[in-house]
């Protein structure tokens, strides 16, 4: 258990359980191929069985870090910052995004949408999960809907989610990495038959970068 004074700072978003931060190439979705500084926040109770960052789930494993430090690190590298997790909306993102915007950075989030939207974002990538569906405000504000395809039933889920996001959200289908050989051809066929969708691949894994 955290000391009371630190817990208060975490509660208001002045400190966050930082798992890792790194400068790399965005590998997925609309901004694939562009440089970005990733801030990975610990803590997630959505519990996807195929999650490739399960070490992020337990926030207690990741020390609360002052957001001043996080922002200074990010501003040294990139014009675009991607806040990811874990599930970053577990925490209040207001102060972090304010400080990043004060540095004139573009601020993106990758979220399951399972918690109410906080913070100020230039781009919201919503990747919904069946076991904890997004909140209405995330559906309404998402710029991008990215549905992970693990099995054939996920195409049905994808269409259900597409009905719930705003009309301007760009729609992506992405194969789950362990099923990419099986599901990618199905996604290609599906997109060709349903061209409102686009294909997303985890290109950073093909490039062998973070």
N, C-alpha and C positions, 0 to 999 in steps of 0.2 A: 504494500500500500504506500502511495506517495505521501510525503509530508503535506500537511494541510495547505501551506502557502503555495507549494508547487501545484497542487491539485486545483487551486483557485485560478492560477495562471493558465493551466490546461483548459479548464472549463470555459474561460473567456477567449481562448484561442491565441493567447500571447506566447504560449509554449505548446509545442506539438510533438507527439511521439515519432521522431524522425527515424525511419529505417535505413534509408540510403538516399544519396543525391548524386547525379552524374550527368555529364554532357554527352549527348549522342545524337543519332539520327532517329527521328520518329519513324517507327516501323509499320504503323497500322493506320487504316482509315484515311480520312480526307487529306491529312497533312503528311502522308507517307513521303519519305525522302528529304524532309526538311530538318535542319538542325534545331535542337531544343535541349533545354536543361530540365531534367526530370527530378521532381521532389516526391519521393515515395513515403507516404505517411502510414505508420503502423495502425492496426486495429481494423478488424472486419468480422462481422458475425453472419454474413450472407452464406458462406460455407459451400461454395461450388466444389464438387468432388474432383473436378479436373483443373482446379486453380494451379497455375504454375508459380505462384508466389505465396504458398501456404505459410511460409515463415513470417509473413506480414500480419497474420491473423491476430496474434496475441500482442496487444499494444504494450503490455508490461515488459516485453522483451526489448522494447525500443525506447531509449531514454528521452524524456521530455527535453526538447531543445528550444531555446529562445528564437522566436521568429526573426529577430534582428540578424542573427547569425545566418539563418537560412536565406534570407533576402540578400544579404551581402554576398554570400557565396554565389547565388544565382545570377546576380547582376554583373559578376565578373566574367561570365561566360557567354551569355546568349541574349538575343532579343525576345525569345519566346520561352516561356516556362510552362511545363506540363505538371500539374499536381495529380498524383495518382496514388494507388494504395496496394493492398488494403482497400478500405472504403473511406476516402477523405471526408465525405460529408457526415461521417460519424462525429466529426469535430466542427466547431464554428470556424469557417474559413474567412470571416469578415476582415479581421485584422491582417492576416497574411496577404490576402489579395489587395487590400488597400496599400500596403507597403510595397508590394510588387508593382502595382500601378503607379505609385509615386516615383518609381525608378524608370517609368516609361516602358515597362515590359508588357508584351502581350501575354495574357494569362489564360491557359487552357486547363480543363479538368477532364479526367477520365473517371467515370462513376457508374455504379449500378443504379444510382438514383433511389436507393432504398431509404434514404433519410432526406428531410426537407432541405431545399436549396439554400445555401448561405454563401456569401462572397460575391464578388463582381468578376464576371468572366467574359473574355472575348470569344471563347469557344467552349461549348459543352458537348463532350462525347458521351452519350448515354449508351451503356451496354447492359441491358436489363437481364435479370436472372429470375428463373421461375419460382425459386423458393423464397424470394423477398422482393416483391414487385416495386417499381418506382412510385414515388409520390407524384401527385398531379402537377406540382409546380415544376418538377424536372421534365416531365413529358412536354409541358407547355413551352419550356425555354430551350430544349435541346436543339443544337445545330446539326447534330449527327446522331443517327441511331445505328449502332453496330451490334448485330446479333451473332453470337457464337453458335456455330452449327456443329453439334456433337453427334446427333443422330437425325434420322429423317423427320421425326416429330418436331424438331426444332424449326423446320420451315413453317409449320402451322403456328408455332409460337411467334415467329418473326412477323407473320402477317397480322397476328393479333396485336403485337406491339406497334406495328406501322399504323394501325387504326387509331392509336392512342396519342402518338406524338403530333406536334404541330405540323401544318402543311409544308413548312419550309425546311423541315429536317431532311438531310440527305441520308439515304438508306443504304446500309452495307451488310453483307453477309460474309462472315469470316470462319473458315474451318478451325476447329479446335486442333491444336498442334499435333496431338497424338493420333488424330483421325484424319490428318490432312490428305493422305494418299487415297483414302476411301471417300471422303466427303467433298474434296475439291472438284472432282468431275461433276458431282451432283449439283454443286453450287454454280458451276459454269453453265450447266444446262438450265438451271432454274433462272439465272439472271438473263439468259438469252430468251427465255420464254416469258419473263416478267421484268422488262427493262427498267422499271422504276428503281430496281435494286442495282447495286454495284458490288463487285468482288473486292474484299479486303484480305490481304495476306500478312502474316507476321514476317515481313521482309527482313527485320533486324535479325531474326533467327537464321534465315538463309545467309545473311551477311556475316553471321557469327560476331555480332556486336551486342552490347547491353540493350 
